[in-house]
C-alpha cells in the first residue's frame, strides 16, 4: 500500500504544471537630457567649500560656468573658469565645453583650450560678450572627449576613454577626466599620469565636488 501511494504521489507531481517564472520588469530607459536641462545645470557659480572643510587635501575652488554662442545649433557651448578661493581673479583652468546629445541618448563633450586665456577671464559675468564670435580660435584637446551617459537618478556621468588625452603638466604623459553633472552639483576629477601609468597630479581618491552657490 505504501508503495502504491508513493507511486501515485510521484505521478501527480510529474503531471502538475510547472510554476511560472516571474520576470521582473526592466527599468524604462533614461531619456537623454534636453538642451534646456544642460543649460540649467551648467549655468552658474559653484564651490567645493564643504568638501574642502571636511578634507584638507582639497583646496577651496570656485567654478563659474556660462553658456556662450547660444544661437549656434551645434551645442550648447559653455565657458568654464576655475580659480582658488583666495585668488578669484587669477583662474588656473579655463576651458570651453561643447555638448552633443546623440540619438541613442548618449552625450559627448568636446574640450577646447583657449589661445588667449586672459581675454576670456571673467566672461561668465557677461556671457553675451565672449572675446570670440565662434569656436574657430579655440584649440581642440585631441582625444580628450568625455562620453556621458544618463543615470537612473537623472544625472549624467562619464569619463575620457583610454590614455590618449595628452598632458605635459608636471611631467605627465596623459590625463583622465571623470565628470558627473546633476541639478545641484558638478563633480570634476582631473588627474595626470606618467607613461608608466603612475598618477603624478590631481586628487587621488575622488573629484572636486562643486555645489551650486548662486541660488
Phi and psi in degrees as GROMACS dihedral restraints (atoms count N, CA, C in turn):
[ dihedral_restraints ]
;  ai    aj    ak    al  type     phi  dphi    fc
    3     4     5     6     1   -60.2    20    10
    4     5     6     7     1   -38.4    20    10
    6     7     8     9     1   -64.3    20    10
    7     8     9    10     1   -41.1    20    10
    9    10    11    12     1   -64.0    20    10
   10    11    12    13     1   -43.0    20    10
   12    13    14    15     1   -63.1    20    10
   13    14    15    16     1   -39.4    20    10
   15    16    17    18     1   -64.8    20    10
   16    17    18    19     1   -40.6    20    10
   18    19    20    21     1   -65.2    20    10
   19    20    21    22     1   -41.3    20    10
   21    22    23    24     1   -63.8    20    10
   22    23    24    25     1   -40.5    20    10
   24    25    26    27     1   -64.0    20    10
   25    26    27    28     1   -43.2    20    10
   27    28    29    30     1   -65.7    20    10
   28    29    30    31     1   -37.5    20    10
   30    31    32    33     1   -66.0    20    10
   31    32    33    34     1   -42.3    20    10
   33    34    35    36     1   -65.7    20    10
   34    35    36    37     1   -39.6    20    10
   36    37    38    39     1   -64.4    20    10
   37    38    39    40     1   -37.8    20    10
   39    40    41    42     1   -68.2    20    10
   40    41    42    43     1   -32.6    20    10
   42    43    44    45     1   -87.1    20    10
   43    44    45    46     1    -8.6    20    10
   45    46    47    48     1   -68.7    20    10
   46    47    48    49     1   143.1    20    10
   48    49    50    51     1   -65.8    20    10
   49    50    51    52     1   141.2    20    10
   51    52    53    54     1   -66.7    20    10
   52    53    54    55     1   143.2    20    10
   54    55    56    57     1   -65.1    20    10
   55    56    57    58     1   135.7    20    10
   57    58    59    60     1   -70.6    20    10
   58    59    60    61     1   135.7    20    10
   60    61    62    63     1   -82.2    20    10
   61    62    63    64     1   125.2    20    10
   63    64    65    66     1   -86.9    20    10
   64    65    66    67     1   122.1    20    10
   66    67    68    69     1  -104.9    20    10
   67    68    69    70     1   122.0    20    10
   69    70    71    72     1   -66.5    20    10
   70    71    72    73     1   137.5    20    10
   72    73    74    75     1   -65.2    20    10
   73    74    75    76     1   140.9    20    10
   75    76    77    78     1   -75.7    20    10
   76    77    78    79     1   149.6    20    10
   78    79    80    81     1   -68.6    20    10
   79    80    81    82     1   140.4    20    10
   81    82    83    84     1   -65.0    20    10
   82    83    84    85     1   148.1    20    10
   84    85    86    87     1   -62.9    20    10
   85    86    87    88     1   145.0    20    10
   87    88    89    90     1   -81.0    20    10
   88    89    90    91     1   123.9    20    10
   90    91    92    93     1   -68.1    20    10
   91    92    93    94     1   149.4    20    10
   93    94    95    96     1   -68.7    20    10
   94    95    96    97     1   156.2    20    10
   96    97    98    99     1   -72.9    20    10
   97    98    99   100     1   149.8    20    10
   99   100   101   102     1   -85.1    20    10
  100   101   102   103     1   165.6    20    10
  102   103   104   105     1   -58.2    20    10
  103   104   105   106     1   -41.2    20    10
  105   106   107   108     1   -61.7    20    10
  106   107   108   109     1   -38.0    20    10
  108   109   110   111     1   -64.4    20    10
  109   110   111   112     1   -44.2    20    10
  111   112   113   114     1   -62.6    20    10
  112   113   114   115     1   -43.8    20    10
  114   115   116   117     1   -63.3    20    10
  115   116   117   118     1   -42.8    20    10
  117   118   119   120     1   -62.9    20    10
  118   119   120   121     1   -41.5    20    10
  120   121   122   123     1   -74.3    20    10
  121   122   123   124     1   -32.2    20    10
  123   124   125   126     1  -102.1    20    10
  124   125   126   127     1    -1.3    20    10
  126   127   128   129     1   -96.6    20    10
  127   128   129   130     1   121.8    20    10
  129   130   131   132     1   143.6    20    10
  130   131   132   133     1  -171.0    20    10
  132   133   134   135     1  -114.8    20    10
  133   134   135   136     1   141.2    20    10
  135   136   137   138     1  -136.0    20    10
  136   137   138   139     1   157.4    20    10
  138   139   140   141     1  -148.6    20    10
  139   140   141   142     1   150.0    20    10
  141   142   143   144     1  -104.0    20    10
  142   143   144   145     1    30.1    20    10
  144   145   146   147     1   -54.7    20    10
  145   146   147   148     1   -45.9    20    10
  147   148   149   150     1   -61.8    20    10
  148   149   150   151     1   -40.7    20    10
  150   151   152   153     1   -64.7    20    10
  151   152   153   154     1   -44.2    20    10
  153   154   155   156     1   -65.4    20    10
  154   155   156   157     1   -31.7    20    10
  156   157   158   159     1   -70.4    20    10
  157   158   159   160     1   -30.1    20    10
  159   160   161   162     1   -96.5    20    10
  160   161   162   163     1   -14.1    20    10
  162   163   164   165     1  -141.2    20    10
  163   164   165   166     1   103.6    20    10
  165   166   167   168     1   -70.1    20    10
  166   167   168   169     1    -4.4    20    10
  168   169   170   171     1   -77.5    20    10
  169   170   171   172     1    -8.8    20    10
  171   172   173   174     1  -107.1    20    10
  172   173   174   175     1   131.4    20    10
  174   175   176   177     1   -74.3    20    10
  175   176   177   178     1   155.8    20    10
  177   178   179   180     1   -81.2    20    10
  178   179   180   181     1   121.5    20    10
  180   181   182   183     1  -126.5    20    10
  181   182   183   184     1   139.9    20    10
  183   184   185   186     1  -101.6    20    10
  184   185   186   187     1   136.8    20    10
  186   187   188   189     1  -123.6    20    10
  187   188   189   190     1   126.8    20    10
  189   190   191   192     1  -117.7    20    10
  190   191   192   193     1   136.9    20    10
  192   193   194   195     1  -140.4    20    10
  193   194   195   196     1   140.2    20    10
  195   196   197   198     1  -148.7    20    10
  196   197   198   199     1   152.9    20    10
  198   199   200   201     1   -78.2    20    10
  199   200   201   202     1   139.1    20    10
  201   202   203   204     1  -125.5    20    10
  202   203   204   205     1   156.8    20    10
  204   205   206   207     1    52.1    20    10
  205   206   207   208     1    49.7    20    10
  207   208   209   210     1   -62.9    20    10
  208   209   210   211     1   -17.8    20    10
  210   211   212   213     1   -77.5    20    10
  211   212   213   214     1   -13.9    20    10
  213   214   215   216     1   -75.3    20    10
  214   215   216   217     1   144.1    20    10
  216   217   218   219     1   -94.5    20    10
  217   218   219   220     1    -6.0    20    10
  219   220   221   222     1   -97.9    20    10
  220   221   222   223     1    43.1    20    10
  222   223   224   225     1  -141.4    20    10
  223   224   225   226     1  -153.2    20    10
  225   226   227   228     1   -80.3    20    10
  226   227   228   229     1   160.5    20    10
  228   229   230   231     1  -113.3    20    10
  229   230   231   232     1   141.6    20    10
  231   232   233   234     1  -133.4    20    10
  232   233   234   235     1   143.0    20    10
  234   235   236   237     1  -100.8    20    10
  235   236   237   238     1   128.6    20    10
  237   238   239   240     1  -120.3    20    10
  238   239   240   241     1   135.6    20    10
  240   241   242   243     1  -134.0    20    10
  241   242   243   244     1   127.0    20    10
  243   244   245   246     1  -119.3    20    10
  244   245   246   247     1   137.8    20    10
  246   247   248   249     1  -148.0    20    10
  247   248   249   250     1   154.0    20    10
  249   250   251   252     1   -67.9    20    10
  250   251   252   253     1   149.9    20    10
  252   253   254   255     1   -57.8    20    10
  253   254   255   256     1   -37.1    20    10
  255   256   257   258     1   -89.1    20    10
  256   257   258   259     1     6.4    20    10
  258   259   260   261     1  -141.9    20    10
  259   260   261   262     1    63.3    20    10
  261   262   263   264     1   -65.2    20    10
  262   263   264   265     1   -25.7    20    10
  264   265   266   267     1   -93.8    20    10
  265   266   267   268     1     7.0    20    10
  267   268   269   270     1  -125.9    20    10
  268   269   270   271     1    77.2    20    10
  270   271   272   273     1   -64.6    20    10
  271   272   273   274     1   142.0    20    10
  273   274   275   276     1  -100.6    20    10
  274   275   276   277     1   -10.5    20    10
  276   277   278   279     1  -144.6    20    10
  277   278   279   280     1   127.7    20    10
  279   280   281   282     1  -136.2    20    10
  280   281   282   283     1   124.1    20    10
  282   283   284   285     1  -142.4    20    10
  283   284   285   286     1   163.1    20    10
  285   286   287   288     1  -119.1    20    10
  286   287   288   289     1   132.5    20    10
  288   289   290   291     1  -110.5    20    10
  289   290   291   292     1   132.0    20    10
  291   292   293   294     1  -111.2    20    10
  292   293   294   295     1   118.7    20    10
  294   295   296   297     1   -97.1    20    10
  295   296   297   298     1   137.8    20    10
  297   298   299   300     1  -130.1    20    10
  298   299   300   301     1   123.5    20    10
  300   301   302   303     1   -97.1    20    10
  301   302   303   304     1   122.5    20    10
  303   304   305   306     1   -95.5    20    10
  304   305   306   307     1   161.7    20    10
  306   307   308   309     1   -64.6    20    10
  307   308   309   310     1   -24.6    20    10
  309   310   311   312     1   -84.5    20    10
  310   311   312   313     1     4.5    20    10
  312   313   314   315     1    95.7    20    10
  313   314   315   316     1   -11.5    20    10
  315   316   317   318     1   -75.9    20    10
  316   317   318   319     1   158.4    20    10
  318   319   320   321     1  -129.9    20    10
  319   320   321   322     1   132.0    20    10
  321   322   323   324     1  -117.0    20    10
  322   323   324   325     1   148.5    20    10
  324   325   326   327     1  -122.6    20    10
  325   326   327   328     1   116.3    20    10
  327   328   329   330     1   -88.9    20    10
  328   329   330   331     1   132.6    20    10
  330   331   332   333     1  -106.3    20    10
  331   332   333   334     1   133.1    20    10
  333   334   335   336     1  -125.5    20    10
  334   335   336   337     1   143.4    20    10
  336   337   338   339     1   -95.3    20    10
  337   338   339   340     1   170.1    20    10
  339   340   341   342     1  -111.9    20    10
  340   341   342   343     1   136.5    20    10
  342   343   344   345     1   -72.7    20    10
  343   344   345   346     1   -30.8    20    10
  345   346   347   348     1  -133.4    20    10
  346   347   348   349     1    79.6    20    10
  348   349   350   351     1   -58.3    20    10
  349   350   351   352     1   -35.2    20    10
  351   352   353   354     1   -60.0    20    10
  352   353   354   355     1   -39.7    20    10
  354   355   356   357     1   -65.2    20    10
  355   356   357   358     1   -25.3    20    10
  357   358   359   360     1   -89.7    20    10
  358   359   360   361     1   -15.0    20    10
  360   361   362   363     1   -57.1    20    10
  361   362   363   364     1   125.6    20    10
  363   364   365   366     1    83.8    20    10
  364   365   366   367     1     6.0    20    10
  366   367   368   369     1   -58.2    20    10
  367   368   369   370     1   -29.9    20    10
  369   370   371   372     1   -59.5    20    10
  370   371   372   373     1   -21.7    20    10
  372   373   374   375     1   -72.0    20    10
  373   374   375   376     1   -28.1    20    10
  375   376   377   378     1  -146.9    20    10
  376   377   378   379     1    77.6    20    10
  378   379   380   381     1   -67.8    20    10
  379   380   381   382     1    -7.3    20    10
  381   382   383   384     1   -75.8    20    10
  382   383   384   385     1    -8.5    20    10
  384   385   386   387     1  -128.0    20    10
  385   386   387   388     1    60.4    20    10
  387   388   389   390     1   -67.4    20    10
  388   389   390   391     1   153.1    20    10
  390   391   392   393     1   -72.5    20    10
  391   392   393   394     1    -1.5    20    10
  393   394   395   396     1  -134.6    20    10
  394   395   396   397     1   144.6    20    10
  396   397   398   399     1   -80.2    20    10
  397   398   399   400     1   -10.1    20    10
  399   400   401   402     1  -170.7    20    10
  400   401   402   403     1  -177.0    20    10
  402   403   404   405     1   -82.2    20    10
  403   404   405   406     1     4.4    20    10
  405   406   407   408     1   -58.6    20    10
  406   407   408   409     1   -33.5    20    10
  408   409   410   411     1   -88.4    20    10
  409   410   411   412     1     2.6    20    10
  411   412   413   414     1   -82.9    20    10
  412   413   414   415     1   160.9    20    10
  414   415   416   417     1  -113.9    20    10
  415   416   417   418     1   109.8    20    10
  417   418   419   420     1   -65.0    20    10
  418   419   420   421     1   129.1    20    10
  420   421   422   423     1   -80.4    20    10
  421   422   423   424     1    99.3    20    10
  423   424   425   426     1   -60.7    20    10
  424   425   426   427     1   137.7    20    10
  426   427   428   429     1    62.2    20    10
  427   428   429   430     1    20.5    20    10
  429   430   431   432     1  -110.7    20    10
  430   431   432   433     1    18.7    20    10
  432   433   434   435     1   -63.5    20    10
  433   434   435   436     1   135.9    20    10
  435   436   437   438     1  -101.6    20    10
  436   437   438   439     1   123.4    20    10
  438   439   440   441     1   -99.1    20    10
  439   440   441   442     1   119.5    20    10
  441   442   443   444     1  -110.5    20    10
  442   443   444   445     1   150.8    20    10
  444   445   446   447     1  -133.2    20    10
  445   446   447   448     1   142.7    20    10
  447   448   449   450     1   -70.6    20    10
  448   449   450   451     1   135.5    20    10
  450   451   452   453     1  -100.7    20    10
  451   452   453   454     1   166.6    20    10
  453   454   455   456     1   -63.5    20    10
  454   455   456   457     1   -23.8    20    10
  456   457   458   459     1   -88.0    20    10
  457   458   459   460     1     4.8    20    10
  459   460   461   462     1    93.4    20    10
  460   461   462   463     1   -10.3    20    10
  462   463   464   465     1   -78.2    20    10
  463   464   465   466     1   167.6    20    10
  465   466   467   468     1  -112.2    20    10
  466   467   468   469     1   136.4    20    10
  468   469   470   471     1  -144.4    20    10
  469   470   471   472     1   139.1    20    10
  471   472   473   474     1   179.8    20    10
  472   473   474   475     1  -168.8    20    10
  474   475   476   477     1  -159.9    20    10
  475   476   477   478     1   170.6    20    10
  477   478   479   480     1   -71.3    20    10
  478   479   480   481     1   158.0    20    10
  480   481   482   483     1  -107.1    20    10
  481   482   483   484     1   138.0    20    10
  483   484   485   486     1    70.5    20    10
  484   485   486   487     1  -155.6    20    10
  486   487   488   489     1  -125.7    20    10
  487   488   489   490     1    26.5    20    10
  489   490   491   492     1   -98.4    20    10
  490   491   492   493     1    -3.9    20    10
  492   493   494   495     1   -79.3    20    10
  493   494   495   496     1   100.3    20    10
  495   496   497   498     1   -69.0    20    10
  496   497   498   499     1   143.0    20    10
  498   499   500   501     1  -149.9    20    10
  499   500   501   502     1   135.1    20    10
  501   502   503   504     1  -110.6    20    10
  502   503   504   505     1     2.8    20    10
  504   505   506   507     1   -63.8    20    10
  505   506   507   508     1   126.4    20    10
  507   508   509   510     1    52.4    20    10
  508   509   510   511     1    42.8    20    10
  510   511   512   513     1    64.6    20    10
  511   512   513   514     1    23.7    20    10
  513   514   515   516     1   -74.8    20    10
  514   515   516   517     1   160.3    20    10
  516   517   518   519     1  -104.3    20    10
  517   518   519   520     1   -36.6    20    10
  519   520   521   522     1  -150.3    20    10
  520   521   522   523     1   165.6    20    10
  522   523   524   525     1  -126.6    20    10
  523   524   525   526     1   155.9    20    10
  525   526   527   528     1  -128.9    20    10
  526   527   528   529     1   145.3    20    10
  528   529   530   531     1  -132.0    20    10
  529   530   531   532     1   128.5    20    10
  531   532   533   534     1  -108.3    20    10
  532   533   534   535     1   138.0    20    10
  534   535   536   537     1  -137.5    20    10
  535   536   537   538     1   132.2    20    10
  537   538   539   540     1  -128.4    20    10
  538   539   540   541     1   129.8    20    10
  540   541   542   543     1  -123.5    20    10
  541   542   543   544     1   123.9    20    10
  543   544   545   546     1  -133.6    20    10
  544   545   546   547     1  -177.4    20    10
  546   547   548   549     1   -65.1    20    10
  547   548   549   550     1   -30.0    20    10
  549   550   551   552     1  -112.4    20    10
  550   551   552   553     1    -8.8    20    10
  552   553   554   555     1  -154.8    20    10
  553   554   555   556     1   161.9    20    10
  555   556   557   558     1  -126.0    20    10
  556   557   558   559     1   131.3    20    10
  558   559   560   561     1  -115.8    20    10
  559   560   561   562     1   117.4    20    10
  561   562   563   564     1  -121.1    20    10
  562   563   564   565     1   121.4    20    10
  564   565   566   567     1  -123.2    20    10
  565   566   567   568     1    93.4    20    10
  567   568   569   570     1   -98.7    20    10
  568   569   570   571     1   137.3    20    10
  570   571   572   573     1  -156.0    20    10
  571   572   573   574     1   153.1    20    10
  573   574   575   576     1  -114.7    20    10
  574   575   576   577     1   150.9    20    10
  576   577   578   579     1  -132.3    20    10
  577   578   579   580     1   150.2    20    10
  579   580   581   582     1   -79.1    20    10
  580   581   582   583     1   174.2    20    10
  582   583   584   585     1   -63.1    20    10
  583   584   585   586     1   -19.4    20    10
  585   586   587   588     1   -95.3    20    10
  586   587   588   589     1    15.2    20    10
  588   589   590   591     1    66.2    20    10
  589   590   591   592     1    29.3    20    10
  591   592   593   594     1   -98.2    20    10
  592   593   594   595     1   128.5    20    10
  594   595   596   597     1   -69.1    20    10
  595   596   597   598     1   130.8    20    10
  597   598   599   600     1  -119.2    20    10
  598   599   600   601     1   -14.6    20    10
  600   601   602   603     1  -154.8    20    10
  601   602   603   604     1   162.0    20    10
  603   604   605   606     1    95.3    20    10
  604   605   606   607     1   160.6    20    10
  606   607   608   609     1   -59.3    20    10
  607   608   609   610     1   143.8    20    10
  609   610   611   612     1   -91.8    20    10
  610   611   612   613     1   -18.3    20    10
  612   613   614   615     1  -130.9    20    10
  613   614   615   616     1    24.4    20    10
  615   616   617   618     1   146.4    20    10
  616   617   618   619     1   163.0    20    10
  618   619   620   621     1   -83.6    20    10
  619   620   621   622     1   174.3    20    10
  621   622   623   624     1   -73.5    20    10
  622   623   624   625     1   126.6    20    10
  624   625   626   627     1   -99.8    20    10
  625   626   627   628     1    95.5    20    10
  627   628   629   630     1   -89.6    20    10
  628   629   630   631     1   122.1    20    10
  630   631   632   633     1  -105.7    20    10
  631   632   633   634     1   144.6    20    10
  633   634   635   636     1   -64.5    20    10
  634   635   636   637     1   135.9    20    10
  636   637   638   639     1  -124.4    20    10
  637   638   639   640     1     2.3    20    10
  639   640   641   642     1  -102.8    20    10
  640   641   642   643     1    23.7    20    10
